[in-house]
Amino acid sequence: MAINGETAVISGQLILNRLDFSIGANMPDEASLKFPVAISIDLTASRGGS
């Protein structure tokens, strides 16, 4: 996380396994549906005021 004046920026990544949520449980393998899903998050927030 970085804060510069009135702006904060944060980023992160994680990998979810579809099988943990019972998605793809009926699939014999990953040929048609990959089980891991990469998630990336980038967020910029600015302090507002009036």
mmJSON file of the N, C-alpha and C atoms, coordinates in Angstrom:
{"data_MODEL":{"atom_site":{
"group_PDB":["ATOM","ATOM","ATOM","ATOM","ATOM","ATOM","ATOM","ATOM","ATOM","ATOM","ATOM","ATOM","ATOM","ATOM","ATOM","ATOM","ATOM","ATOM","ATOM","ATOM","ATOM","ATOM","ATOM","ATOM","ATOM","ATOM","ATOM","ATOM","ATOM","ATOM","ATOM","ATOM","ATOM","ATOM","ATOM","ATOM","ATOM","ATOM","ATOM","ATOM","ATOM","ATOM","ATOM","ATOM","ATOM","ATOM","ATOM","ATOM","ATOM","ATOM","ATOM","ATOM","ATOM","ATOM","ATOM","ATOM","ATOM","ATOM","ATOM","ATOM","ATOM","ATOM","ATOM","ATOM","ATOM","ATOM","ATOM","ATOM","ATOM","ATOM","ATOM","ATOM","ATOM","ATOM","ATOM","ATOM","ATOM","ATOM","ATOM","ATOM","ATOM","ATOM","ATOM","ATOM","ATOM","ATOM","ATOM","ATOM","ATOM","ATOM","ATOM","ATOM","ATOM","ATOM","ATOM","ATOM","ATOM","ATOM","ATOM","ATOM","ATOM","ATOM","ATOM","ATOM","ATOM","ATOM","ATOM","ATOM","ATOM","ATOM","ATOM","ATOM","ATOM","ATOM","ATOM","ATOM","ATOM","ATOM","ATOM","ATOM","ATOM","ATOM","ATOM","ATOM","ATOM","ATOM","ATOM","ATOM","ATOM","ATOM","ATOM","ATOM","ATOM","ATOM","ATOM","ATOM","ATOM","ATOM","ATOM","ATOM","ATOM","ATOM","ATOM","ATOM","ATOM","ATOM","ATOM","ATOM","ATOM","ATOM"],
"id":[1,2,3,4,5,6,7,8,9,10,11,12,13,14,15,16,17,18,19,20,21,22,23,24,25,26,27,28,29,30,31,32,33,34,35,36,37,38,39,40,41,42,43,44,45,46,47,48,49,50,51,52,53,54,55,56,57,58,59,60,61,62,63,64,65,66,67,68,69,70,71,72,73,74,75,76,77,78,79,80,81,82,83,84,85,86,87,88,89,90,91,92,93,94,95,96,97,98,99,100,101,102,103,104,105,106,107,108,109,110,111,112,113,114,115,116,117,118,119,120,121,122,123,124,125,126,127,128,129,130,131,132,133,134,135,136,137,138,139,140,141,142,143,144,145,146,147,148,149,150],
"type_symbol":["N","C","C","N","C","C","N","C","C","N","C","C","N","C","C","N","C","C","N","C","C","N","C","C","N","C","C","N","C","C","N","C","C","N","C","C","N","C","C","N","C","C","N","C","C","N","C","C","N","C","C","N","C","C","N","C","C","N","C","C","N","C","C","N","C","C","N","C","C","N","C","C","N","C","C","N","C","C","N","C","C","N","C","C","N","C","C","N","C","C","N","C","C","N","C","C","N","C","C","N","C","C","N","C","C","N","C","C","N","C","C","N","C","C","N","C","C","N","C","C","N","C","C","N","C","C","N","C","C","N","C","C","N","C","C","N","C","C","N","C","C","N","C","C","N","C","C","N","C","C"],
"label_atom_id":["N","CA","C","N","CA","C","N","CA","C","N","CA","C","N","CA","C","N","CA","C","N","CA","C","N","CA","C","N","CA","C","N","CA","C","N","CA","C","N","CA","C","N","CA","C","N","CA","C","N","CA","C","N","CA","C","N","CA","C","N","CA","C","N","CA","C","N","CA","C","N","CA","C","N","CA","C","N","CA","C","N","CA","C","N","CA","C","N","CA","C","N","CA","C","N","CA","C","N","CA","C","N","CA","C","N","CA","C","N","CA","C","N","CA","C","N","CA","C","N","CA","C","N","CA","C","N","CA","C","N","CA","C","N","CA","C","N","CA","C","N","CA","C","N","CA","C","N","CA","C","N","CA","C","N","CA","C","N","CA","C","N","CA","C","N","CA","C","N","CA","C","N","CA","C"],
"label_alt_id":[null,null,null,null,null,null,null,null,null,null,null,null,null,null,null,null,null,null,null,null,null,null,null,null,null,null,null,null,null,null,null,null,null,null,null,null,null,null,null,null,null,null,null,null,null,null,null,null,null,null,null,null,null,null,null,null,null,null,null,null,null,null,null,null,null,null,null,null,null,null,null,null,null,null,null,null,null,null,null,null,null,null,null,null,null,null,null,null,null,null,null,null,null,null,null,null,null,null,null,null,null,null,null,null,null,null,null,null,null,null,null,null,null,null,null,null,null,null,null,null,null,null,null,null,null,null,null,null,null,null,null,null,null,null,null,null,null,null,null,null,null,null,null,null,null,null,null,null,null,null],
"label_comp_id":["MET","MET","MET","ALA","ALA","ALA","ILE","ILE","ILE","ASN","ASN","ASN","GLY","GLY","GLY","GLU","GLU","GLU","THR","THR","THR","ALA","ALA","ALA","VAL","VAL","VAL","ILE","ILE","ILE","SER","SER","SER","GLY","GLY","GLY","GLN","GLN","GLN","LEU","LEU","LEU","ILE","ILE","ILE","LEU","LEU","LEU","ASN","ASN","ASN","ARG","ARG","ARG","LEU","LEU","LEU","ASP","ASP","ASP","PHE","PHE","PHE","SER","SER","SER","ILE","ILE","ILE","GLY","GLY","GLY","ALA","ALA","ALA","ASN","ASN","ASN","MET","MET","MET","PRO","PRO","PRO","ASP","ASP","ASP","GLU","GLU","GLU","ALA","ALA","ALA","SER","SER","SER","LEU","LEU","LEU","LYS","LYS","LYS","PHE","PHE","PHE","PRO","PRO","PRO","VAL","VAL","VAL","ALA","ALA","ALA","ILE","ILE","ILE","SER","SER","SER","ILE","ILE","ILE","ASP","ASP","ASP","LEU","LEU","LEU","THR","THR","THR","ALA","ALA","ALA","SER","SER","SER","ARG","ARG","ARG","GLY","GLY","GLY","GLY","GLY","GLY","SER","SER","SER"],
"label_asym_id":["A","A","A","A","A","A","A","A","A","A","A","A","A","A","A","A","A","A","A","A","A","A","A","A","A","A","A","A","A","A","A","A","A","A","A","A","A","A","A","A","A","A","A","A","A","A","A","A","A","A","A","A","A","A","A","A","A","A","A","A","A","A","A","A","A","A","A","A","A","A","A","A","A","A","A","A","A","A","A","A","A","A","A","A","A","A","A","A","A","A","A","A","A","A","A","A","A","A","A","A","A","A","A","A","A","A","A","A","A","A","A","A","A","A","A","A","A","A","A","A","A","A","A","A","A","A","A","A","A","A","A","A","A","A","A","A","A","A","A","A","A","A","A","A","A","A","A","A","A","A"],
"label_entity_id":["1","1","1","1","1","1","1","1","1","1","1","1","1","1","1","1","1","1","1","1","1","1","1","1","1","1","1","1","1","1","1","1","1","1","1","1","1","1","1","1","1","1","1","1","1","1","1","1","1","1","1","1","1","1","1","1","1","1","1","1","1","1","1","1","1","1","1","1","1","1","1","1","1","1","1","1","1","1","1","1","1","1","1","1","1","1","1","1","1","1","1","1","1","1","1","1","1","1","1","1","1","1","1","1","1","1","1","1","1","1","1","1","1","1","1","1","1","1","1","1","1","1","1","1","1","1","1","1","1","1","1","1","1","1","1","1","1","1","1","1","1","1","1","1","1","1","1","1","1","1"],
"label_seq_id":[1,1,1,2,2,2,3,3,3,4,4,4,5,5,5,6,6,6,7,7,7,8,8,8,9,9,9,10,10,10,11,11,11,12,12,12,13,13,13,14,14,14,15,15,15,16,16,16,17,17,17,18,18,18,19,19,19,20,20,20,21,21,21,22,22,22,23,23,23,24,24,24,25,25,25,26,26,26,27,27,27,28,28,28,29,29,29,30,30,30,31,31,31,32,32,32,33,33,33,34,34,34,35,35,35,36,36,36,37,37,37,38,38,38,39,39,39,40,40,40,41,41,41,42,42,42,43,43,43,44,44,44,45,45,45,46,46,46,47,47,47,48,48,48,49,49,49,50,50,50],
"pdbx_PDB_ins_code":[null,null,null,null,null,null,null,null,null,null,null,null,null,null,null,null,null,null,null,null,null,null,null,null,null,null,null,null,null,null,null,null,null,null,null,null,null,null,null,null,null,null,null,null,null,null,null,null,null,null,null,null,null,null,null,null,null,null,null,null,null,null,null,null,null,null,null,null,null,null,null,null,null,null,null,null,null,null,null,null,null,null,null,null,null,null,null,null,null,null,null,null,null,null,null,null,null,null,null,null,null,null,null,null,null,null,null,null,null,null,null,null,null,null,null,null,null,null,null,null,null,null,null,null,null,null,null,null,null,null,null,null,null,null,null,null,null,null,null,null,null,null,null,null,null,null,null,null,null,null],
"Cartn_x":[0.85,0.0,0.892,0.459,1.196,0.215,0.619,-0.202,0.605,-0.019,0.63,-0.365,-0.184,-1.106,-2.495,-3.459,-4.857,-5.243,-4.262,-4.54,-3.818,-4.554,-3.977,-4.137,-3.099,-3.112,-2.714,-3.475,-3.169,-3.432,-2.671,-2.899,-2.599,-3.225,-3.006,-3.444,-2.977,-3.316,-3.58,-4.443,-4.671,-5.186,-5.106,-5.605,-6.674,-7.851,-8.945,-9.056,-9.427,-9.673,-11.178,-11.675,-13.113,-13.682,-12.9,-13.381,-13.715,-13.074,-13.381,-14.812,-15.409,-16.77,-17.717,-17.3,-18.068,-18.367,-17.505,-17.638,-16.681,-17.222,-16.404,-16.237,-16.951,-16.812,-17.215,-18.079,-18.503,-17.607,-16.549,-15.61,-14.534,-14.226,-13.205,-11.784,-11.55,-10.228,-10.387,-9.266,-9.299,-9.291,-9.643,-9.598,-10.54,-11.718,-12.655,-12.88,-12.417,-12.589,-11.395,-10.579,-9.425,-9.921,-9.388,-9.838,-9.266,-7.987,-7.491,-7.928,-8.269,-8.67,-7.797,-7.088,-6.243,-7.084,-6.991,-7.71,-6.671,-6.8,-5.93,-6.812,-6.361,-7.115,-6.188,-6.621,-5.906,-6.93,-6.644,-7.586,-6.885,-7.495,-7.02,-8.142,-7.863,-8.867,-8.356,-9.246,-8.926,-9.812,-9.2,-9.99,-10.789,-12.071,-12.946,-13.31,-13.639,-14.053,-14.822,-15.543,-16.271,-15.792],
"Cartn_y":[-1.171,0.0,1.228,2.222,3.483,4.626,5.57,6.751,7.964,8.78,9.978,11.12,11.927,13.036,12.52,12.82,12.435,11.16,10.469,9.286,8.063,6.959,5.676,4.675,3.884,2.887,1.551,0.513,-0.826,-1.821,-2.889,-3.944,-5.282,-6.313,-7.652,-8.712,-9.914,-11.034,-12.253,-13.137,-14.404,-15.401,-16.671,-17.735,-18.486,-18.605,-19.374,-20.692,-21.737,-23.026,-23.205,-23.35,-23.51,-24.671,-25.724,-26.906,-26.583,-25.582,-25.171,-24.649,-24.266,-23.734,-24.673,-25.922,-26.974,-26.614,-25.829,-25.501,-26.409,-27.192,-28.117,-29.467,-29.691,-30.95,-32.159,-31.938,-33.042,-33.218,-32.402,-32.496,-33.527,-34.417,-35.429,-34.86,-33.746,-33.111,-31.657,-30.998,-29.576,-29.338,-30.323,-30.173,-29.075,-28.937,-27.931,-26.789,-26.941,-25.896,-25.926,-24.905,-24.841,-24.584,-25.301,-25.168,-23.926,-23.595,-22.369,-21.126,-20.072,-18.79,-17.711,-16.964,-15.878,-14.607,-13.969,-12.722,-11.637,-10.519,-9.361,-8.172,-7.422,-6.259,-5.062,-3.978,-2.694,-1.659,-0.947,0.017,1.327,2.399,3.743,4.485,5.044,5.785,7.191,8.136,9.535,10.048,10.773,11.357,12.523,12.467,13.537,14.462,15.624,16.581,17.716,18.428,19.547,20.837],
"Cartn_z":[0.0,0.0,0.0,-0.749,-0.805,-0.584,0.247,0.493,0.062,-0.794,-1.287,-1.152,-0.137,0.097,0.433,-0.407,-0.196,-0.963,-1.53,-2.349,-1.796,-1.711,-1.284,-2.429,-2.663,-3.733,-3.132,-3.482,-3.0,-4.128,-4.165,-5.147,-4.497,-5.022,-4.485,-5.48,-5.256,-6.113,-5.237,-5.739,-5.075,-6.096,-5.747,-6.609,-5.835,-6.461,-5.883,-6.641,-5.945,-6.577,-6.695,-7.919,-8.14,-7.329,-7.145,-6.423,-4.97,-4.401,-3.027,-2.904,-4.032,-4.058,-4.803,-4.961,-5.657,-7.113,-7.716,-9.134,-9.892,-10.796,-11.565,-10.893,-9.79,-9.054,-9.897,-10.894,-11.741,-12.966,-13.073,-14.193,-13.862,-14.802,-14.531,-14.46,-15.178,-15.162,-15.613,-15.839,-16.199,-17.709,-18.498,-19.957,-20.453,-19.855,-20.334,-19.337,-18.114,-17.1,-16.151,-16.22,-15.311,-13.894,-12.938,-11.556,-10.869,-11.038,-10.396,-11.169,-10.419,-11.003,-10.37,-11.203,-10.706,-10.573,-9.414,-9.141,-8.853,-9.542,-9.301,-8.939,-7.942,-7.474,-7.413,-8.041,-7.956,-7.521,-6.449,-5.901,-5.608,-6.071,-5.763,-5.064,-3.915,-3.143,-2.878,-3.066,-2.787,-1.684,-0.766,0.328,-0.223,0.02,-0.453,0.697,0.375,1.391,0.741,1.563,0.985,1.57],
"occupancy":[1.0,1.0,1.0,1.0,1.0,1.0,1.0,1.0,1.0,1.0,1.0,1.0,1.0,1.0,1.0,1.0,1.0,1.0,1.0,1.0,1.0,1.0,1.0,1.0,1.0,1.0,1.0,1.0,1.0,1.0,1.0,1.0,1.0,1.0,1.0,1.0,1.0,1.0,1.0,1.0,1.0,1.0,1.0,1.0,1.0,1.0,1.0,1.0,1.0,1.0,1.0,1.0,1.0,1.0,1.0,1.0,1.0,1.0,1.0,1.0,1.0,1.0,1.0,1.0,1.0,1.0,1.0,1.0,1.0,1.0,1.0,1.0,1.0,1.0,1.0,1.0,1.0,1.0,1.0,1.0,1.0,1.0,1.0,1.0,1.0,1.0,1.0,1.0,1.0,1.0,1.0,1.0,1.0,1.0,1.0,1.0,1.0,1.0,1.0,1.0,1.0,1.0,1.0,1.0,1.0,1.0,1.0,1.0,1.0,1.0,1.0,1.0,1.0,1.0,1.0,1.0,1.0,1.0,1.0,1.0,1.0,1.0,1.0,1.0,1.0,1.0,1.0,1.0,1.0,1.0,1.0,1.0,1.0,1.0,1.0,1.0,1.0,1.0,1.0,1.0,1.0,1.0,1.0,1.0,1.0,1.0,1.0,1.0,1.0,1.0],
"B_iso_or_equiv":[0.0,0.0,0.0,0.0,0.0,0.0,0.0,0.0,0.0,0.0,0.0,0.0,0.0,0.0,0.0,0.0,0.0,0.0,0.0,0.0,0.0,0.0,0.0,0.0,0.0,0.0,0.0,0.0,0.0,0.0,0.0,0.0,0.0,0.0,0.0,0.0,0.0,0.0,0.0,0.0,0.0,0.0,0.0,0.0,0.0,0.0,0.0,0.0,0.0,0.0,0.0,0.0,0.0,0.0,0.0,0.0,0.0,0.0,0.0,0.0,0.0,0.0,0.0,0.0,0.0,0.0,0.0,0.0,0.0,0.0,0.0,0.0,0.0,0.0,0.0,0.0,0.0,0.0,0.0,0.0,0.0,0.0,0.0,0.0,0.0,0.0,0.0,0.0,0.0,0.0,0.0,0.0,0.0,0.0,0.0,0.0,0.0,0.0,0.0,0.0,0.0,0.0,0.0,0.0,0.0,0.0,0.0,0.0,0.0,0.0,0.0,0.0,0.0,0.0,0.0,0.0,0.0,0.0,0.0,0.0,0.0,0.0,0.0,0.0,0.0,0.0,0.0,0.0,0.0,0.0,0.0,0.0,0.0,0.0,0.0,0.0,0.0,0.0,0.0,0.0,0.0,0.0,0.0,0.0,0.0,0.0,0.0,0.0,0.0,0.0],
"pdbx_formal_charge":[null,null,null,null,null,null,null,null,null,null,null,null,null,null,null,null,null,null,null,null,null,null,null,null,null,null,null,null,null,null,null,null,null,null,null,null,null,null,null,null,null,null,null,null,null,null,null,null,null,null,null,null,null,null,null,null,null,null,null,null,null,null,null,null,null,null,null,null,null,null,null,null,null,null,null,null,null,null,null,null,null,null,null,null,null,null,null,null,null,null,null,null,null,null,null,null,null,null,null,null,null,null,null,null,null,null,null,null,null,null,null,null,null,null,null,null,null,null,null,null,null,null,null,null,null,null,null,null,null,null,null,null,null,null,null,null,null,null,null,null,null,null,null,null,null,null,null,null,null,null],
"auth_seq_id":[1,1,1,2,2,2,3,3,3,4,4,4,5,5,5,6,6,6,7,7,7,8,8,8,9,9,9,10,10,10,11,11,11,12,12,12,13,13,13,14,14,14,15,15,15,16,16,16,17,17,17,18,18,18,19,19,19,20,20,20,21,21,21,22,22,22,23,23,23,24,24,24,25,25,25,26,26,26,27,27,27,28,28,28,29,29,29,30,30,30,31,31,31,32,32,32,33,33,33,34,34,34,35,35,35,36,36,36,37,37,37,38,38,38,39,39,39,40,40,40,41,41,41,42,42,42,43,43,43,44,44,44,45,45,45,46,46,46,47,47,47,48,48,48,49,49,49,50,50,50],
"auth_comp_id":["MET","MET","MET","ALA","ALA","ALA","ILE","ILE","ILE","ASN","ASN","ASN","GLY","GLY","GLY","GLU","GLU","GLU","THR","THR","THR","ALA","ALA","ALA","VAL","VAL","VAL","ILE","ILE","ILE","SER","SER","SER","GLY","GLY","GLY","GLN","GLN","GLN","LEU","LEU","LEU","ILE","ILE","ILE","LEU","LEU","LEU","ASN","ASN","ASN","ARG","ARG","ARG","LEU","LEU","LEU","ASP","ASP","ASP","PHE","PHE","PHE","SER","SER","SER","ILE","ILE","ILE","GLY","GLY","GLY","ALA","ALA","ALA","ASN","ASN","ASN","MET","MET","MET","PRO","PRO","PRO","ASP","ASP","ASP","GLU","GLU","GLU","ALA","ALA","ALA","SER","SER","SER","LEU","LEU","LEU","LYS","LYS","LYS","PHE","PHE","PHE","PRO","PRO","PRO","VAL","VAL","VAL","ALA","ALA","ALA","ILE","ILE","ILE","SER","SER","SER","ILE","ILE","ILE","ASP","ASP","ASP","LEU","LEU","LEU","THR","THR","THR","ALA","ALA","ALA","SER","SER","SER","ARG","ARG","ARG","GLY","GLY","GLY","GLY","GLY","GLY","SER","SER","SER"],
"auth_asym_id":["A","A","A","A","A","A","A","A","A","A","A","A","A","A","A","A","A","A","A","A","A","A","A","A","A","A","A","A","A","A","A","A","A","A","A","A","A","A","A","A","A","A","A","A","A","A","A","A","A","A","A","A","A","A","A","A","A","A","A","A","A","A","A","A","A","A","A","A","A","A","A","A","A","A","A","A","A","A","A","A","A","A","A","A","A","A","A","A","A","A","A","A","A","A","A","A","A","A","A","A","A","A","A","A","A","A","A","A","A","A","A","A","A","A","A","A","A","A","A","A","A","A","A","A","A","A","A","A","A","A","A","A","A","A","A","A","A","A","A","A","A","A","A","A","A","A","A","A","A","A"],
"auth_atom_id":["N","CA","C","N","CA","C","N","CA","C","N","CA","C","N","CA","C","N","CA","C","N","CA","C","N","CA","C","N","CA","C","N","CA","C","N","CA","C","N","CA","C","N","CA","C","N","CA","C","N","CA","C","N","CA","C","N","CA","C","N","CA","C","N","CA","C","N","CA","C","N","CA","C","N","CA","C","N","CA","C","N","CA","C","N","CA","C","N","CA","C","N","CA","C","N","CA","C","N","CA","C","N","CA","C","N","CA","C","N","CA","C","N","CA","C","N","CA","C","N","CA","C","N","CA","C","N","CA","C","N","CA","C","N","CA","C","N","CA","C","N","CA","C","N","CA","C","N","CA","C","N","CA","C","N","CA","C","N","CA","C","N","CA","C","N","CA","C","N","CA","C","N","CA","C"],
"pdbx_PDB_model_num":[1,1,1,1,1,1,1,1,1,1,1,1,1,1,1,1,1,1,1,1,1,1,1,1,1,1,1,1,1,1,1,1,1,1,1,1,1,1,1,1,1,1,1,1,1,1,1,1,1,1,1,1,1,1,1,1,1,1,1,1,1,1,1,1,1,1,1,1,1,1,1,1,1,1,1,1,1,1,1,1,1,1,1,1,1,1,1,1,1,1,1,1,1,1,1,1,1,1,1,1,1,1,1,1,1,1,1,1,1,1,1,1,1,1,1,1,1,1,1,1,1,1,1,1,1,1,1,1,1,1,1,1,1,1,1,1,1,1,1,1,1,1,1,1,1,1,1,1,1,1]
}}}
